[in-house]
Amino acid sequence: MRINHNTATRLLIALGHTARLAVFRELMASGPEGIAAGELSRTVGLAPNALSFHLNRLKQAGLVSARRAGQQVIYRPRLAVMRDLVAFLDATCCRDVADGCGPRYPPKPGART
């Protein structure tokens, strides 16, 4: 997914709710295989209708996908989208700091000295 300011804003707004952030973090913990809606509901402590509302918002933002497996719906995090968002946010981190942001974050190529 191509991340620009508008896309990043949309993704961050979707994650900017306590329940949605908890749901998405649990989905990330489940990995690419995802987790059934019922189990996710129990894990995050949300009623099924509340969970459905928040999952739909995450799906609309492009952070979650869903697939039916028999009677269950399996929700999966779109990990590539999250990685792209993190890369977008990190792209300018300490860009203009000659020494970088510490030993774990050296200066980026082309940093001003």
C-alpha positions as CSV (number, residue, x, y, z in Angstrom):
1,M,0.0,0.0,0.0
2,R,1.3,3.4,-0.9
3,I,1.3,5.6,2.2
4,N,1.0,9.3,2.0
5,H,-0.2,11.9,4.5
6,N,-3.9,11.2,3.8
7,T,-3.5,7.5,4.0
8,A,-1.4,7.7,7.2
9,T,-4.1,10.0,8.7
10,R,-6.9,7.6,7.9
11,L,-4.9,4.6,9.4
12,L,-4.0,6.5,12.5
13,I,-7.6,7.7,13.0
14,A,-8.8,4.1,12.8
15,L,-6.2,3.1,15.4
16,G,-7.0,6.2,17.5
17,H,-9.7,4.5,19.6
18,T,-8.8,2.5,22.7
19,A,-10.9,-0.5,21.7
20,R,-9.7,-0.6,18.1
21,L,-6.1,-0.3,19.1
22,A,-6.6,-3.2,21.6
23,V,-8.3,-5.3,18.8
24,F,-5.6,-4.5,16.3
25,R,-2.8,-5.3,18.7
26,E,-4.4,-8.6,19.5
27,L,-4.7,-9.3,15.8
28,M,-1.1,-8.5,15.3
29,A,-0.2,-11.0,18.2
30,S,-2.2,-13.7,16.3
31,G,0.1,-13.2,13.3
32,P,-0.8,-13.7,9.7
33,E,-3.1,-16.6,10.4
34,G,-5.5,-14.4,12.3
35,I,-8.1,-15.2,14.9
36,A,-11.7,-16.2,15.0
37,A,-14.1,-13.4,15.9
38,G,-15.5,-15.3,19.0
39,E,-12.0,-15.8,20.4
40,L,-11.0,-12.2,19.7
41,S,-14.2,-11.0,21.4
42,R,-13.3,-13.0,24.5
43,T,-9.6,-12.0,24.4
44,V,-10.2,-8.2,24.2
45,G,-13.4,-8.3,26.4
46,L,-15.8,-6.8,23.9
47,A,-19.3,-7.8,23.2
48,P,-19.7,-9.4,19.7
49,N,-21.7,-6.4,18.4
50,A,-19.1,-3.9,19.7
51,L,-16.3,-6.0,18.3
52,S,-18.0,-6.1,14.9
53,F,-18.3,-2.4,14.8
54,H,-14.6,-1.8,15.6
55,L,-13.5,-4.6,13.2
56,N,-15.6,-2.9,10.4
57,R,-13.8,0.4,11.0
58,L,-10.4,-1.4,10.9
59,K,-11.5,-3.1,7.7
60,Q,-12.6,0.1,6.1
61,A,-9.2,1.7,6.9
62,G,-7.5,-1.3,5.3
63,L,-5.8,-2.6,8.4
64,V,-7.8,-5.9,8.7
65,S,-9.1,-8.5,6.3
66,A,-11.7,-11.2,7.0
67,R,-12.4,-14.6,5.6
68,R,-15.1,-17.1,6.4
69,A,-14.1,-20.6,7.6
70,G,-17.2,-22.6,8.0
71,Q,-19.3,-21.0,10.8
72,Q,-16.5,-18.7,11.9
73,V,-15.1,-15.5,10.5
74,I,-11.3,-15.2,10.8
75,Y,-9.9,-11.8,11.0
76,R,-6.3,-11.1,10.1
77,P,-4.1,-8.0,10.4
78,R,-2.8,-6.6,7.2
79,L,0.7,-6.6,8.4
80,A,2.2,-5.1,5.3
81,V,0.0,-2.1,5.7
82,M,1.2,-1.6,9.3
83,R,4.8,-2.0,8.2
84,D,4.3,0.6,5.4
85,L,2.8,3.0,8.0
86,V,5.7,2.5,10.4
87,A,8.1,3.0,7.5
88,F,6.3,6.2,6.5
89,L,6.5,7.5,10.0
90,D,10.1,6.6,10.4
91,A,11.2,8.0,7.0
92,T,11.8,11.5,8.5
93,C,12.9,10.4,12.0
94,C,16.1,12.4,12.8
95,R,16.4,13.2,9.1
96,D,17.9,16.6,9.8
97,V,20.0,15.6,12.9
98,A,23.6,15.2,12.0
99,D,24.3,12.7,14.8
100,G,21.1,10.8,14.4
101,C,18.8,10.0,17.4
102,G,21.3,7.8,19.3
103,P,23.3,4.6,18.7
104,R,20.3,2.6,17.6
105,Y,19.2,5.3,15.1
106,P,22.2,6.6,13.2
107,P,21.8,9.6,10.9
108,K,20.1,8.9,7.6
109,P,22.0,9.4,4.4
110,G,22.0,13.0,3.4
111,A,21.4,14.4,7.0
112,R,22.5,18.0,7.4
113,T,25.7,18.4,9.3
